[in-house]
């Protein structure tokens, strides 16, 4: 992601997590925040942890556990309370661009902080899917110290390993990052998560409005995954009072869409004469940040219009 400061082209930690007494019993929700601030977003990552505290922090129904890697300092595992981040363990320098770090974090947190529902948040720069200078760049969690990142394909491996380890899907799988709400990304994590939340467009560097949607959760501790995902999206839009491409996708319903897109792609490839309509529709569809990043609904609508004329 390229975050702004001011869909079609659409972790190995060899330690145990220490669990505070307040997290011994299963709660309604556990938030697992994989906060890779080992880059130019460092100050904003610290700010977002403070927002999580301002929203009420962990309580009788909610655990908020945050692994943050700082730009000029070691990583720490934190339990977020209303008084702010409480350091559970000093982790040293981590490569949070390694998908195995993410897998170990999520699986260890699920074991140490059990809950009925899990929300995983990957916080960082995101690039979704793009072609830069002839090289396909896809992924999330860019770590400046290691020059590594988690690729879109590695997300598939990570989610498979997490589901096998915890024995269930992640109910709400999210990206507090730019450009990740793409069909390709959704396809890679289907069957291992219930709802995916992210943005097609760049996000402001400040990121999500944690204090707002966590206040909603405080008011309704037994929120369903769909209600939580809706709150994240709506509160983001309210906070920034502008164009909002943050959305929640039901991954249980993604298979028919993927099958339909396969049929469409096959038809376009077979019908050479329709490429002019394809190119016109592509030019008319909404794009975000890069010419390759085209909004799927607007592209399909434009394609229908061009082929009917």
N, C-alpha and C positions, 0 to 999 in steps of 0.2 A: 504494500500500500504506500502511496504517497499521500501523507496527511497534509492538509493545508493549514499553515499557521497564519492567520489574519482573522435478453441476455443470451447474448447469443455468443458473440466472440467472448460470448457470455460468459523420550527424555530418559539419560541413564544416570540416575542418582543412586549412589550406593550407600544410602542411609535410610533410617526409618524416621517417620514423622512422629514428633511428640504430640500427644493429644491432651489438651486441657480437659479438666474434669467436666466442664460445661458441654463438651462435645461427645461424651461417652455414649449417650443413647441416640437412637435414630431420630432424626428430625424430619420435618416436612421437606425442607430444601437444603442442599449444600451447593454453594457457588464455588467453582474451581477457576480461579483467575490466573491464567498463564501470561504474566505481564512482562513482556520482553521490552524493557526500556534501555537496552544496551545500544543506544543510538541517539539521534537528535530529539527523540520524544521523551527523554529522561524526566524532565521536570513535570511534564504532563502526566506521566505514570504515577508520580508521587501525589500529584493533585487528585487523580482519580481514586487513589486509596483513601484520601481524606474525604472525598465525596461519598464513598461507600460507608464511612463512619458517620457522616452527616445524615445519611439515610436511615440510621439506626443501628448499623453494624450487626454483628451476630447476636442472636438471642435464643429464646427457648424453642423456636421453630426453625431457625435459620443459622447455618454455618457459612461464613465467608472466609475462604482460605485463599491467600494470594502469594504466589511465587513471583518475586520481582528481581530482575537482574538490572543493575544500574549501569549507566554509561561509564562512570569513573569509580566503580566500587564493586564489591562482591554481591552475590545474590543472597537474598534472605527469604525465608518462609514466614509468612505473617498470618495471624488470626485477627481479622478485623473486628473490633468492638466499637461501641458508640464513642469511646474515648480515643479512637484512632488505631493504627496498625500496632499489634503486639508481636514482637519478633519471637517466633517459636524456635527457629534454628538458623544459624549462620551457615550458608551453603557453599561459600567460596565462589570462585568464578565458574560459571556454567556456560555451556554452548546451547543457548535456547533456540538456535537454528537447527538443532538436532531433534528429529521427531521422537527419538527414544526418550529424551528428557520430558517431552510432553506426555508420552505414554506412562512413564514411571510416576510423574506428578499426579496425573488423574487417578491412576489405579491405587496409589498410596493414600491419596486423600479420601477416595471412596471407602477404603478400609478403615482409616482412622476417624473419619467424620461421616458415618453412615447416615443416609437419608432416604426418604421415599422417592424423591426426585432429585436429579442432578442437572445443574446448568454449568456447562463448560464455556469459558470465555477465553478466546485467544486474542490477545491485545498487542498490536504492533503495526508495522507497515504491512500492507497487502498488495499483491500485484495481480491476483486473479489469474488471468490468461492473456498474454500479449506476445507479439512478435517484435523484438527490438534488434535491429541490425542483423536480421536473418536468424536470430536465436530465439527460441520459444522460452519465455520466462513465465513461470507459473509458481505461485506460492504465497507464503505468509511467514511471519516471525523472523525477520531479518536481524541478525546479530552482528553488529559491527566488529566486535572483538575477534570473532571466528570467521567472518565473511561468509557465513553459512545461513541457510534458510530452509524451512520445511516446504517441500514441493507439494503440488496438488496430488500427485500420485502417492507421496508418502503419507498424506492424510488418510488415504484408503487403508494403508497398512496399519497406521496408528489406530484408526477407529476399529478395525478388525481385532487388534490385540487388546484394546480397551474392553470391547464387548466380551471377549473370551475371558478376560481377567475378572470383570465385575459381574458378569452374568446377566447383563441387561443393556439396553440402549441408553445413551445419554438423552434425556428427555428434551432439553433445549441446548442445542449446539450453536455457538455464536462466534461472530468475528467483530470485535471493536477495532475495525481496520477498514481501509479503503478498498473498493473495487472487488469485493469477494462474493457478492451475491450474484453468482453466475450459474447457469445450467450445468456447466461442466463440473463445477465444485460440488453442487448439490448431488449430482449423479455419483460422485466419488464417495460420498458419505451416506448415501441412502442405505436403509436396512440396518444402520448402526446408530442412528439418531432419529428422533421423532420430528422435531421442528428445527429449521435452520434460520438464524437471524443474521442479517448483514446488509450492506449497502452496495448498490451498483455504482454510486458516485464516490468521489473523494469525501472523506469525513474531515471536519475541522480537527485540529491537533488536540483540542480539549476532549474529544471523544464523546462517549455516551453521557447522558444525564443520570448517573447512578443514584444520586440522592433522591431523584423524583420517582423512578420506578421502584426503588427499594422502599420508599414511603408507601407506595401502593401495596407492596407485598406485606408491609407491616400492618396496614389496614385490613388486609385479607390474607392471613397466613396460609390458608389452604388453597391458594391460587392453583388452577390447573396449568399445565404447560402452555396451552393455547392462550390463557389469560395473561400469563407472565410475558410471553412473546409479544402479545398485543400491546401490553403496557410499555415494554422497551421501545417498540416502534413509535407509539403515540407520544410518549414523553420526549423522545428525541426530536420529533417534529415540532412539538410545542416549545421546547427549549431554544431551538434555533430559528423558529418562526420563518422558515423559508422552504425552498424546494426540498422535499424529503424523499430520497430513494431507499431509505431503510425499509426493509420488509421482512415478513415471516413466511417461510415456505413449509408446507406440510409435506415432509419427505415420504410419507406413506403413500402419497398420491402422485409421485414423480414418475413411476414406471410408464404409465400410459403416455405421458408427454414425451418421454424419451423415445418410445416406440414410434410415435407420430412424427417426431423430428427425423428419425431414421428413414421413414417412408418418404417424407418430403425431400430429404437430401438425395435419396435414390432417384426420385422422379426428376429433380433438377439436373442431376448428372446425366441421366438418360436423354433428357430433352434439351439438346444443345441450343435450340432456338429460344429457350426461355431465359438464357443468361442475361439478355438485355433487361428483361423485367426484374431479374434478381439484382442486378447492379443498380438499377433505378431505385428499387425498394430499399436497398442498403443505403443509398445516398439520402433517402428521405427519412430514414429511421433515426430515432434519438441515439446520440453517442455520448460517452462519458470519458473525459480525459484523453483518450486515444481514439484514433479513427477505427481501430479494430474492435472497440468496445461498443457494441450495438445492443440496444434494448430489444429483447425478443418480441414482446407483444407489438411494439410499434413497427418492427420489421415485418412481422407476419401480416399485419393489417395493410401495410404499404404494398406487400407482395400480392395480396388478394386484389387490391385496387388496381395494380398495374396489369395483372393477368386478365382481369375482367374487362379492361378497356381495349 
